[in-house]
Amino acid sequence: MKKSLPIICLIFLLYPIICFGQLSEKESLVINKFGDQLKKDVEIDNIKGSISATVIKNNKIIWSNAYGYANRDKKILADTNTIYRIGSITKTFTATLLMLLVEDKKINLDDLAEKYVPEVKDLQGYSNKTKFTIRQLASHTSGLKREPDMARSNVGSIEQWERKLLSCLPNTSFNSNPGEQYLYSNIGYAILGLALERAANVPYIQMVQQRILTPLHMNQTFFALTKDRKPHLAEGLDNTKGPVNTDLPLQEHEGRGYRVPNGSLYSTPNDLAKFVMSFMGVSPLLKKSSIQEMQTVPVGGKNYGLGLSIVPSRIVNVIGHNGSVPGYTSQFFIEKDSQYAVILIRNSNAGNTDLGKDSLMLLKELK
């Protein structure tokens, strides 16, 4: 009897670990090419940042790697345990929590938001014509603007996010009537998080931990950066406006104001993979009908269901989400037909790697 082939681990100077399981010849060629390009992109970016990647097939991680530096000044190389912020991928967790509560019959998608958060009546322009539902909040069709017109809305401890949100409502207005068009709204998702909290009578963060993170054994995914996790955190490099800014990402580790249900989670690609895989095959969290509901674009929507983007393409059948906060960007995509998925996270806001485009290209080549 032939012995099974061992997992091959190659160690390089710039990127500490590459681990392959039993890949086909095509998978090896495509993923090697993808990894080489990520490594090259980090070098071209020339800011000594990092990018971490994971590829999934049929509910298993088949490849993961990290390139560049988690901390450039301390010359700490990123590895597959490096922690990043995942930004708006948090919205997919919030939408998942929503569907769990729908299954529990604690909330209905077509309930008015004011049933749970009557303070929305303080919104600028709120009237009988602008009442919006839970479904519209989750699908970005509530008509609400992206952000409140309020200075320092992104400042404040995680423990006080609900209070900060309520203070933002009188400074938030509408761009359209509910159900008329897709309009990405961070504050809309924060209102959704508060509605879920009140519907279940359990704090939002506690529910995410109990209903999603713990069941999936996501031990490296969290909202609050504790002292023991800081050594594993990739330093945020905000390069959206010229020179790299490390001050704003550092400040936001102390709290992001109202922006908790819409963009405050931390994770690693391999830990996030456990959540991504919950949408592939049989879910340990949600009924099949709930996952399908999350992929249904509502009236007025555009390529977005409930916490999931639906990518229009004749070649691939893809769902996913991206994220961006100061110093960090992220992307996950699932190709539903071939059952491949890819996760990319980096500690900068711009670079030679186009997280969305390059992820889709990888999935096309693997398919």
Residue pairs with C-beta under 8 A, 6 or more apart in sequence:
5 22
7 19
7 20
7 21
8 19
8 20
9 17
9 18
9 19
10 18
11 17
11 18
12 18
14 39
14 42
14 43
14 67
14 68
14 77
15 39
15 65
15 66
15 67
15 68
15 77
15 78
16 66
16 77
16 78
16 79
17 65
17 66
17 79
17 80
18 35
18 63
18 65
19 63
19 64
19 65
19 80
20 28
20 31
20 62
20 63
21 60
21 61
21 62
21 63
23 31
23 62
23 63
26 366
27 57
27 62
27 366
30 362
30 365
30 366
31 55
31 62
31 63
31 362
31 366
34 53
34 55
34 358
34 362
35 53
35 63
35 65
35 67
37 353
37 358
38 51
38 53
38 65
38 67
38 353
39 67
40 352
41 51
41 351
41 352
41 353
42 49
42 50
42 51
42 67
42 68
42 351
42 353
44 352
45 348
45 351
45 352
47 72
47 237
47 239
47 244
47 348
47 351
48 68
48 69
48 72
49 68
49 69
49 72
49 234
49 237
49 346
49 347
49 348
49 351
50 66
50 67
50 68
50 69
50 70
50 77
50 78
50 82
50 234
50 346
50 347
51 66
51 67
51 68
51 78
51 344
51 345
51 346
51 351
51 353
52 64
52 65
52 66
52 67
52 78
52 80
52 82
52 84
52 268
52 269
52 344
52 345
52 346
53 63
53 64
53 65
53 66
53 67
53 269
53 342
53 343
53 344
53 345
54 61
54 63
54 64
54 80
54 269
54 270
54 272
54 273
54 342
54 343
55 61
55 62
55 63
55 64
55 340
55 341
55 342
55 343
55 362
55 366
56 62
56 273
56 276
56 277
56 280
56 340
56 341
56 342
56 343
57 339
57 340
57 341
58 280
58 281
58 339
59 277
59 280
59 281
59 339
61 270
61 273
64 80
64 269
64 270
64 273
65 80
66 77
66 78
66 79
66 80
66 82
67 78
68 77
68 78
69 75
69 76
69 77
69 78
70 76
70 77
70 78
70 79
70 82
70 232
70 233
70 234
70 235
70 347
71 234
71 235
72 235
72 237
73 235
78 234
78 347
80 268
80 269
80 270
81 220
81 232
81 268
81 270
82 232
82 233
82 234
82 268
83 220
83 229
83 232
83 233
83 234
83 266
83 267
83 268
84 233
84 234
84 266
84 267
84 268
84 328
84 330
84 345
84 346
84 347
85 236
85 249
85 264
85 265
85 266
85 323
85 325
85 327
85 328
85 330
86 265
86 266
86 267
86 272
86 323
86 328
86 330
86 345
87 263
87 322
87 323
87 324
87 325
87 328
87 329
87 330
88 186
88 262
88 263
88 321
88 322
88 323
88 324
89 265
89 267
89 272
89 321
89 322
89 323
89 330
89 332
90 260
90 261
90 262
90 263
90 264
90 265
90 323
91 189
91 261
91 262
91 263
91 307
91 321
92 275
92 307
92 308
92 321
93 208
93 212
93 265
93 275
93 307
94 138
94 189
94 192
94 193
94 196
94 204
94 208
94 261
94 262
94 307
95 138
95 294
95 306
95 307
95 308
96 212
96 278
96 285
96 286
96 294
96 307
97 196
97 204
97 207
97 208
97 211
97 212
98 107
98 109
98 134
98 138
98 192
98 196
98 306
98 307
99 286
99 290
99 291
99 293
99 294
99 306
100 211
100 212
100 285
100 286
100 290
101 107
101 196
101 199
101 200
102 108
102 109
102 290
102 293
103 286
103 287
103 290
104 200
106 199
106 200
107 116
107 134
107 195
107 196
107 199
107 200
108 134
109 133
109 134
109 135
109 138
109 293
109 306
110 133
110 134
110 135
111 133
111 134
112 131
112 132
112 133
112 134
113 120
113 131
113 132
113 133
113 134
113 136
113 137
113 142
113 191
113 192
113 195
114 120
114 121
114 131
116 134
116 194
116 195
116 196
116 198
116 199
117 191
117 194
117 195
117 198
119 166
119 169
120 126
120 132
120 169
120 191
122 169
122 170
123 130
123 144
123 169
123 170
123 172
123 173
123 174
124 170
124 171
124 172
124 173
124 174
125 173
125 174
129 177
130 143
130 174
130 177
130 178
131 178
132 142
132 143
132 144
132 178
132 179
133 142
133 178
134 192
134 195
135 141
135 298
135 306
136 142
136 143
136 178
136 179
136 298
136 300
137 185
137 188
137 189
137 191
137 192
137 195
138 189
138 192
138 306
138 307
139 182
139 297
139 298
139 301
139 304
139 305
139 306
140 182
140 183
140 184
140 185
140 188
140 301
140 304
141 178
141 179
141 180
141 181
141 182
141 183
141 298
141 299
141 300
141 301
142 178
142 183
142 185
142 188
143 174
143 175
143 176
143 177
143 178
143 179
143 180
143 181
143 183
144 172
144 173
144 174
144 175
144 183
144 185
144 187
144 188
144 191
145 172
145 173
145 174
145 175
145 183
145 185
145 187
146 183
146 184
146 185
146 186
146 187
147 153
147 172
147 186
147 187
148 168
148 169
148 171
148 172
148 187
148 258
149 171
149 172
149 173
150 167
150 168
150 171
150 172
152 257
153 164
153 168
153 171
153 257
153 258
153 259
154 252
154 256
154 257
154 258
154 259
155 251
155 255
155 257
156 163
156 164
156 255
156 256
156 257
156 258
157 254
157 255
158 205
158 223
158 224
158 255
158 256
158 260
158 264
160 255
161 190
161 255
161 256
161 257
161 258
161 259
161 260
161 264
162 194
162 197
164 257
164 258
165 187
165 190
165 191
165 194
165 258
168 187
168 190
168 258
172 187
175 183
176 183
178 300
179 298
179 299
179 300
180 300
181 300
181 302
182 300
182 301
182 302
182 303
182 304
186 259
186 262
186 263
187 258
187 262
189 261
189 262
190 258
190 259
190 260
190 261
190 262
192 261
193 204
193 260
193 261
193 262
194 204
194 261
196 204
196 207
196 261
197 203
197 204
197 207
200 207
202 210
204 260
204 261
205 223
205 260
208 223
211 285
212 218
212 275
212 285
213 221
213 222
215 284
215 285
216 274
216 275
216 278
216 284
216 285
217 274
218 267
218 271
218 272
218 274
218 275
219 271
220 267
220 268
220 270
220 271
221 265
221 266
221 267
221 268
221 271
221 272
221 275
222 229
222 265
222 266
222 267
223 260
223 264
223 265
223 266
225 233
225 253
225 266
229 266
233 253
233 266
234 328
234 347
235 246
235 249
235 327
235 347
236 246
236 248
236 249
236 250
236 252
236 325
236 326
236 327
236 328
236 347
236 348
237 244
237 245
237 246
237 249
237 327
237 347
237 348
237 349
238 244
238 245
238 246
238 248
238 249
238 326
238 327
238 348
238 349
239 245
239 348
239 349
239 350
239 351
240 326
240 349
240 350
244 348
245 326
245 327
246 327
248 326
248 327
249 325
249 326
249 327
249 328
252 325
252 326
252 327
256 263
256 264
256 325
263 323
263 325
267 345
268 345
269 343
269 344
269 345
272 332
272 343
272 345
273 341
273 343
276 332
276 334
276 341
276 343
277 341
278 284
278 285
278 286
279 291
279 308
279 319
279 334
280 334
280 339
280 341
281 339
283 291
293 305
293 306
294 305
294 306
294 307
294 308
295 305
295 308
295 310
295 319
296 305
296 306
297 303
297 304
297 305
297 310
298 305
303 309
303 310
303 311
303 312
304 310
305 319
307 321
308 319
308 320
308 321
309 319
309 320
309 321
309 322
310 318
310 319
311 318
311 319
311 320
311 333
311 360
313 360
315 364
315 367
316 335
316 337
316 360
316 363
316 364
316 367
317 335
317 336
317 337
318 333
318 334
318 335
318 336
318 360
318 363
319 333
319 334
319 336
320 331
320 332
320 333
320 334
320 359
321 331
321 332
322 329
322 330
322 331
322 332
322 355
322 356
323 329
323 330
323 331
324 330
324 349
326 349
327 347
327 348
327 349
328 345
328 346
328 347
328 348
328 349
329 345
329 346
329 348
329 349
329 350
329 355
330 343
330 344
330 345
330 346
330 355
331 342
331 343
331 344
331 345
331 355
331 356
331 359
332 341
332 342
332 343
332 344
332 359
333 341
333 342
333 356
333 359
333 360
333 363
334 340
334 341
335 341
335 363
335 366
335 367
337 367
338 363
338 366
338 367
340 363
340 366
340 367
341 363
342 359
342 362
342 363
344 353
344 355
344 358
344 359
346 353
346 355
